[in-house]
Amino acid sequence: MTLNGVQTQGENIADNGGLRETYRGYRDWIEAEKSGTEELRLPGLDLTQDQLLFVNFAQIWCSLYTEQGARNRILTGVHSPGPYRVIGSISNLQEFSDVFGCSATDKMNPSKKCIVW
């Protein structure tokens, strides 16, 4: 099915801006409360805390639907389905591309990013 971007526009903007402010808030906290000292990495996990913030954001939107449930959400919902909420928000953040070292040609690092807030 095709998603209706007009129907989900408000929530897409909120996701985009909310994730941006979440990341900024975390970085501000590191600077102000931790004097710029990064938090320790979790043992056995080869991700930085910044990377974990984005992974956690993506994990929040993991879900399974029946075909009928997915159709209903697409036709009537004001939120994009989870994968599109993640891709849309994350790919519009330069900070995501920076912390994961994305190249200029990576799909998740478009040259034109939508910045609303």
Secondary structure, DSSP 8 states (H G I E B T S, - for coil): ----HHHHHHHHHHHHHHHHHHHHHHHHHHHHHSTT------TT----HHHHHHHHHHHHT-----HHHHHHHHHH-SS--HHHHHHHHHHT-HHHHHHHT--TT-TTS-SS-----
